[in-house]
Amino acid sequence: MTPYFHIPYAVPTALLALALLIKLPTFVRAWRDPEVRATTLLLFWATAALVVIIPVNIERLNKLTGIPNIAAPWAYSFLTASCATGLTMIMRWREEPSERRRRRIRRIYWIYLGIIAALWVTFFQASVPEPRIYDLDTFYAKAPWMREHILLYLLAHLVSCLTAAAMLWKWFQEVENPWLKTGVVFLQIGFASGLVFDAAKLTSVTARWLGANLDWLSTRAAPPFALMEAVCTAVGFIIPQAGPALKRWSRDQREYRRLRPLWRSLRILIPAAAPARFGIWVPLDLRVLQRQQRIHDALRILAPYFDTGVYHKAYAKAATAYKDETKARAIAGAATILDAIAAYRNGTPAPTSAQPAQIGPEVTDHITAISVALHRPRSLDSFRRRVTHTGNSDTYA
């Protein structure tokens, strides 16, 4: 047994295991969601099936249990379970929730549960004393009960691939969501690969029944298509959920980073404003919310030091320079906040006539843009000093 035979199995197994690990936190938070639960189970079944069929693990199972070829019912059970989960997920995507859909999903689970039970019954009824790592299907193709065992998993897999491919083919033209459509394409590739796998396996088994030898179809041609099916179907089921989530994560990550300069500038006020801390595993969207809340809390504390006169003066200069209201408000808000922070440190509140009851929406509604303006603190500080001290017409550069 050489590493050559292990690498093709190990790579997709590692990819599926990684996808499962990434999915687990979502499963823990939202395990009641049927789609999240089904996706996690699908990844688990597919990963488990691939782990079991890695040649070195087949040998380990045989030695550990003392039962030759015990990896077969384990692998085929995991494969059958993933078939059932895949079919039910497609049904959840295609059909609106209804009692009819629930009955059909339950029926599929019961049918495939019966098939899994039959796989174990036929295996323990069969006599398979010689361990076979690569050619179990063809070596025992004529053995009583093992013949039925092999046919049972192949036909169950074939029916699930045909059914899934037919449902997806009819549904594809109706799908408008780009993430879902991409997922359906991967699923079609995966199920098509599964059909090629089944065809190669059934052909090689049938050849044995007829006295011929086409074992290469089972041992060499079929496995790559099984691995491709596992990866493509897993990707196909993940993309419709992971795509939008990744987009939201990217948006939240950008927002979190863009708020950083303003948050850092207000840190002198933040400990008193919002002392609570989140753990490292808290989702990014809650971290964004926390950062926004801390900024707003700090701005409330800063209100007595916020000089509206400075703000209007800075806004007038920035508006003249840039002809862009959003940018002008951002620069004016940033410059006035820096001025208020300096006043807070010095303990010199703004004149009573210039103090707002609270900092208004011209600042609080533009905290992201203000934070971006604070990304160049030296230029902004220079602009602030010119506004507050010289009154000249220099502009922010």
C-alpha positions as CSV (number, residue, x, y, z in Angstrom):
1,M,0.0,0.0,0.0
2,T,1.6,3.3,-1.1
3,P,0.9,7.0,-0.3
4,Y,-0.3,7.3,-4.0
5,F,-3.5,5.6,-3.1
6,H,-4.0,7.7,0.1
7,I,-3.5,11.2,-1.2
8,P,-6.6,11.2,-3.6
9,Y,-8.8,10.2,-0.6
10,A,-7.0,12.4,2.0
11,V,-7.4,15.7,0.1
12,P,-11.2,15.8,-0.3
13,T,-11.6,14.3,3.1
14,A,-9.5,17.1,4.6
15,L,-11.5,19.7,2.7
16,L,-14.8,18.3,3.9
17,A,-13.6,18.0,7.4
18,L,-12.5,21.7,7.3
19,A,-15.9,22.7,5.9
20,L,-17.5,20.8,8.8
21,L,-15.4,22.5,11.4
22,I,-16.2,25.9,9.9
23,K,-19.9,25.0,9.9
24,L,-20.0,23.8,13.5
25,P,-20.2,27.2,15.2
26,T,-23.2,28.0,13.0
27,F,-24.8,24.7,13.9
28,V,-24.3,25.3,17.7
29,R,-25.9,28.8,17.4
30,A,-28.8,27.8,15.0
31,W,-29.2,24.0,15.3
32,R,-33.0,24.4,15.2
33,D,-32.8,25.7,11.7
34,P,-33.6,22.7,9.4
35,E,-31.3,23.9,6.6
36,V,-28.3,24.5,9.0
37,R,-29.0,21.1,10.6
38,A,-29.2,19.3,7.3
39,T,-26.1,20.9,5.9
40,T,-24.1,20.0,9.0
41,L,-25.3,16.4,8.9
42,L,-24.6,16.2,5.2
43,L,-21.0,17.3,5.7
44,F,-20.7,14.9,8.6
45,W,-22.0,11.9,6.7
46,A,-19.8,12.7,3.6
47,T,-16.7,13.3,5.8
48,A,-17.3,10.1,7.7
49,A,-17.8,8.0,4.6
50,L,-14.5,9.3,3.1
51,V,-12.7,8.8,6.4
52,V,-13.8,5.2,6.5
53,I,-12.9,4.4,2.9
54,I,-9.3,5.6,3.1
55,P,-7.3,2.4,2.6
56,V,-5.3,2.7,5.8
57,N,-8.5,3.2,7.8
58,I,-10.1,0.1,6.3
59,E,-7.1,-1.9,7.6
60,R,-7.4,-0.2,11.0
61,L,-11.1,-1.0,11.3
62,N,-10.5,-4.6,10.3
63,K,-7.8,-5.0,13.0
64,L,-9.6,-3.0,15.7
65,T,-12.9,-4.9,15.4
66,G,-11.5,-8.3,14.3
67,I,-14.2,-8.4,11.6
68,P,-13.0,-8.5,8.0
69,N,-14.4,-5.8,5.7
70,I,-16.4,-4.2,8.5
71,A,-15.6,-0.8,6.9
72,A,-18.1,-1.7,4.1
73,P,-21.4,-1.3,6.0
74,W,-20.0,1.7,7.8
75,A,-19.0,3.5,4.6
76,Y,-22.2,2.5,2.7
77,S,-24.3,3.5,5.7
78,F,-22.7,7.0,5.8
79,L,-23.1,7.2,2.0
80,T,-26.8,6.3,2.2
81,A,-27.4,8.8,5.0
82,S,-25.8,11.6,3.0
83,C,-28.1,10.6,0.0
84,A,-31.2,11.0,2.2
85,T,-30.0,14.3,3.6
86,G,-29.2,15.6,0.2
87,L,-32.6,14.8,-1.2
88,T,-34.4,16.4,1.7
89,M,-32.3,19.5,1.4
90,I,-33.2,19.9,-2.3
91,M,-36.9,19.5,-1.4
92,R,-36.6,22.2,1.3
93,W,-35.1,24.5,-1.3
94,R,-37.7,23.8,-4.0
95,E,-40.9,23.6,-2.0
96,E,-42.6,26.0,0.4
97,P,-43.1,24.6,3.9
98,S,-46.2,22.4,4.0
99,E,-47.6,19.3,5.6
100,R,-47.1,17.5,2.3
101,R,-43.4,18.4,2.2
102,R,-42.9,17.3,5.8
103,R,-44.6,13.9,5.1
104,R,-42.3,13.4,2.0
105,I,-39.2,14.3,3.9
106,R,-40.1,11.9,6.7
107,R,-40.9,9.2,4.2
108,I,-37.4,9.6,2.6
109,Y,-35.7,9.4,6.0
110,W,-37.6,6.2,6.9
111,I,-36.9,4.5,3.5
112,Y,-33.2,5.2,3.7
113,L,-33.1,4.2,7.4
114,G,-34.6,0.9,6.3
115,I,-31.9,0.6,3.6
116,I,-29.2,1.2,6.2
117,A,-30.6,-1.5,8.4
118,A,-30.8,-3.9,5.5
119,L,-27.1,-3.1,4.7
120,W,-26.1,-4.3,8.2
121,V,-28.3,-7.4,8.0
122,T,-27.0,-8.5,4.7
123,F,-23.4,-7.9,5.7
124,F,-23.6,-10.0,8.8
125,Q,-25.4,-12.7,6.9
126,A,-22.7,-12.8,4.3
127,S,-19.4,-14.8,4.5
128,V,-16.6,-12.4,3.7
129,P,-13.5,-13.8,5.5
130,E,-10.8,-12.4,3.3
131,P,-10.2,-8.7,3.8
132,R,-10.3,-6.7,0.6
133,I,-9.1,-3.1,0.5
134,Y,-9.7,-2.0,-3.1
135,D,-11.8,-4.6,-4.8
136,L,-14.4,-5.7,-2.3
137,D,-17.3,-5.1,-4.7
138,T,-16.0,-7.2,-7.5
139,F,-14.3,-9.9,-5.4
140,Y,-17.5,-10.7,-3.5
141,A,-19.9,-9.9,-6.4
142,K,-21.2,-13.5,-6.5
143,A,-21.1,-14.2,-2.7
144,P,-24.6,-14.8,-1.2
145,W,-25.9,-11.9,0.8
146,M,-22.8,-9.8,0.0
147,R,-24.1,-9.6,-3.6
148,E,-27.4,-8.2,-2.2
149,H,-25.4,-5.9,0.1
150,I,-23.4,-4.4,-2.8
151,L,-26.5,-4.0,-5.0
152,L,-28.5,-2.4,-2.2
153,Y,-26.0,0.5,-1.7
154,L,-25.4,1.0,-5.4
155,L,-29.1,1.1,-6.3
156,A,-29.9,3.3,-3.4
157,H,-27.2,5.7,-4.4
158,L,-28.2,5.5,-8.1
159,V,-31.8,6.3,-7.4
160,S,-30.9,9.2,-5.1
161,C,-28.6,10.7,-7.8
162,L,-31.2,10.3,-10.6
163,T,-34.0,11.8,-8.4
164,A,-31.8,14.7,-7.3
165,A,-30.5,15.4,-10.8
166,A,-34.1,15.4,-12.2
167,M,-35.4,17.7,-9.5
168,L,-32.6,20.1,-10.0
169,W,-32.8,20.1,-13.8
170,K,-36.5,21.0,-13.6
171,W,-35.9,23.7,-11.0
172,F,-32.8,25.3,-12.4
173,Q,-34.6,27.7,-14.7
174,E,-36.7,29.0,-11.9
175,V,-33.8,29.8,-9.6
176,E,-32.9,33.5,-9.6
177,N,-30.7,33.8,-6.5
178,P,-27.1,33.8,-7.9
179,W,-25.7,31.9,-4.9
180,L,-28.4,29.3,-5.1
181,K,-27.9,28.9,-8.8
182,T,-24.2,28.4,-8.4
183,G,-24.9,25.8,-5.7
184,V,-27.3,24.0,-8.1
185,V,-24.6,23.9,-10.8
186,F,-22.1,22.2,-8.4
187,L,-24.8,19.8,-7.3
188,Q,-25.5,18.8,-10.9
189,I,-21.8,18.2,-11.4
190,G,-21.7,16.2,-8.2
191,F,-24.7,14.0,-9.0
192,A,-23.5,13.5,-12.6
193,S,-20.2,12.2,-11.1
194,G,-22.2,10.0,-8.8
195,L,-24.0,8.5,-11.8
196,V,-20.7,7.7,-13.5
197,F,-19.5,6.1,-10.3
198,D,-22.6,3.9,-10.2
199,A,-22.4,3.0,-13.8
200,A,-18.7,1.9,-13.5
201,K,-19.4,-0.1,-10.3
202,L,-22.5,-1.8,-11.7
203,T,-20.8,-2.6,-15.0
204,S,-17.8,-4.2,-13.2
205,V,-20.1,-6.2,-10.9
206,T,-22.3,-7.4,-13.8
207,A,-19.2,-8.4,-15.7
208,R,-18.2,-10.7,-12.7
209,W,-21.6,-12.3,-12.8
210,L,-21.2,-13.0,-16.5
211,G,-17.7,-14.5,-16.0
212,A,-15.8,-11.5,-17.4
213,N,-13.3,-9.2,-15.6
214,L,-13.7,-5.5,-15.7
215,D,-12.5,-4.9,-12.2
216,W,-10.5,-1.8,-13.3
217,L,-13.8,0.0,-13.7
218,S,-14.5,-0.5,-10.0
219,T,-11.0,-0.1,-8.6
220,R,-9.6,2.6,-10.8
221,A,-12.3,4.4,-12.8
222,A,-15.0,4.7,-10.2
223,P,-13.2,6.1,-7.1
224,P,-12.2,9.5,-8.6
225,F,-15.9,10.1,-9.5
226,A,-17.0,9.2,-6.0
227,L,-14.5,11.7,-4.6
228,M,-15.6,14.4,-7.1
229,E,-19.2,13.8,-6.1
230,A,-18.5,14.1,-2.4
231,V,-16.7,17.4,-2.9
232,C,-19.0,19.0,-5.5
233,T,-22.2,18.1,-3.6
234,A,-20.8,19.4,-0.3
235,V,-19.8,22.6,-2.1
236,G,-23.2,22.8,-3.8
237,F,-25.1,22.6,-0.5
238,I,-22.7,25.0,1.3
239,I,-22.6,27.8,-1.3
240,P,-26.2,29.0,-0.9
241,Q,-25.7,29.5,2.8
242,A,-22.0,30.3,2.9
243,G,-22.1,32.8,0.0
244,P,-24.5,35.3,1.6
245,A,-22.8,34.8,5.0
246,L,-19.4,35.5,3.5
247,K,-20.8,38.6,1.9
248,R,-22.2,39.8,5.2
249,W,-19.0,38.9,7.0
250,S,-16.9,40.9,4.4
251,R,-19.3,43.9,4.8
252,D,-19.1,43.7,8.6
253,Q,-15.3,43.3,8.5
254,R,-15.0,46.4,6.3
255,E,-17.3,48.3,8.7
256,Y,-15.4,47.1,11.8
257,R,-12.1,48.2,10.3
258,R,-13.4,51.6,9.1
259,L,-14.8,52.4,12.6
260,R,-11.4,51.6,14.2
261,P,-9.8,55.2,13.8
262,L,-12.8,56.8,15.5
263,W,-13.0,54.1,18.2
264,R,-9.3,54.6,18.9
265,S,-9.7,58.3,19.1
266,L,-12.5,58.0,21.7
267,R,-10.8,55.3,23.8
268,I,-10.1,57.9,26.5
269,L,-13.9,58.0,27.0
270,I,-14.9,54.5,26.1
271,P,-13.9,52.7,29.4
272,A,-16.5,54.9,31.3
273,A,-19.0,54.7,28.5
274,A,-19.1,51.0,27.7
275,P,-17.0,48.7,30.0
276,A,-18.5,45.4,28.8
277,R,-16.4,43.1,26.7
278,F,-17.3,40.3,24.3
279,G,-15.5,37.0,24.1
280,I,-13.3,36.1,21.2
281,W,-15.9,33.8,19.7
282,V,-18.6,36.4,19.4
283,P,-19.8,36.9,15.8
284,L,-18.4,39.8,13.9
285,D,-21.8,41.5,13.4
286,L,-22.1,41.8,17.2
287,R,-18.6,43.1,17.4
288,V,-19.6,45.8,14.9
289,L,-22.7,46.6,17.0
290,Q,-20.5,46.8,20.1
291,R,-18.0,49.2,18.5
292,Q,-20.8,51.4,17.2
293,Q,-22.5,51.4,20.6
294,R,-19.2,52.3,22.4
295,I,-18.7,55.2,19.9
296,H,-22.2,56.5,20.5
297,D,-21.8,56.2,24.3
298,A,-18.5,58.1,24.1
299,L,-20.1,60.8,22.0
300,R,-22.7,61.4,24.6
301,I,-20.0,61.9,27.2
302,L,-18.2,64.2,24.8
303,A,-21.3,66.4,24.2
304,P,-20.4,69.2,26.7
305,Y,-17.0,69.6,25.0
306,F,-18.4,69.6,21.5
307,D,-18.4,73.1,20.0
308,T,-21.2,73.5,17.4
309,G,-19.5,76.8,16.2
310,V,-16.3,74.9,15.4
311,Y,-18.4,72.3,13.6
312,H,-20.2,74.8,11.4
313,K,-17.0,76.6,10.6
314,A,-15.2,73.4,9.7
315,Y,-18.2,72.3,7.6
316,A,-18.2,75.5,5.6
317,K,-14.5,75.3,4.8
318,A,-14.7,71.6,3.9
319,A,-17.8,72.1,1.8
320,T,-16.1,75.0,-0.1
321,A,-13.1,72.8,-0.8
322,Y,-14.7,69.5,-1.8
323,K,-18.2,70.3,-3.1
324,D,-19.3,67.0,-1.5
325,E,-21.7,67.2,1.4
326,T,-20.9,63.7,2.8
327,K,-17.2,64.3,2.7
328,A,-17.6,67.8,4.2
329,R,-19.7,66.5,7.0
330,A,-17.1,63.7,7.7
331,I,-14.2,66.1,7.8
332,A,-16.1,68.7,9.9
333,G,-17.3,66.0,12.3
334,A,-13.8,64.5,12.6
335,A,-12.2,67.9,13.2
336,T,-14.7,68.9,15.8
337,I,-14.5,65.6,17.6
338,L,-10.7,66.0,17.9
339,D,-11.2,69.5,19.2
340,A,-13.8,68.2,21.8
341,I,-11.4,65.4,22.8
342,A,-8.6,68.0,23.4
343,A,-11.1,70.1,25.4
344,Y,-12.1,67.0,27.5
345,R,-8.4,66.2,28.3
346,N,-7.9,69.9,29.3
347,G,-11.1,70.0,31.3
348,T,-12.4,73.0,29.4
349,P,-16.0,72.5,28.2
350,A,-17.3,74.4,25.2
351,P,-19.0,77.7,25.8
352,T,-22.5,77.2,27.1
353,S,-24.1,78.9,24.0
354,A,-22.2,76.4,21.7
355,Q,-22.9,73.3,23.7
356,P,-25.5,70.9,22.2
357,A,-27.9,69.0,24.5
358,Q,-26.5,66.0,22.7
359,I,-24.4,65.6,19.6
360,G,-26.8,65.7,16.6
361,P,-27.4,63.5,13.6
362,E,-25.0,65.5,11.5
363,V,-22.3,63.6,13.4
364,T,-24.0,60.5,14.9
365,D,-25.4,59.5,11.5
366,H,-22.0,59.7,9.8
367,I,-19.7,57.9,12.3
368,T,-18.3,55.6,9.6
369,A,-17.4,58.5,7.2
370,I,-16.0,60.5,10.2
371,S,-13.9,57.5,11.1
372,V,-12.5,57.2,7.6
373,A,-11.6,60.9,7.7
374,L,-9.7,60.2,11.0
375,H,-7.5,57.8,9.1
376,R,-5.2,60.7,8.3
377,P,-4.9,62.2,11.7
378,R,-2.0,64.6,11.1
379,S,-3.6,66.4,8.2
380,L,-6.9,66.5,10.0
381,D,-5.3,67.9,13.2
382,S,-3.7,70.6,11.1
383,F,-7.0,71.4,9.5
384,R,-8.6,71.6,13.0
385,R,-6.0,74.0,14.3
386,R,-6.5,76.3,11.3
387,V,-10.3,76.3,11.8
388,T,-10.1,76.9,15.6
389,H,-7.2,79.3,15.7
390,T,-6.4,81.1,12.5
391,G,-9.8,81.3,10.8
392,N,-8.0,81.3,7.4
393,S,-9.3,79.6,4.4
394,D,-6.8,76.8,4.2
395,T,-8.4,73.5,3.5
396,Y,-7.9,69.9,4.6
397,A,-5.3,68.2,2.5
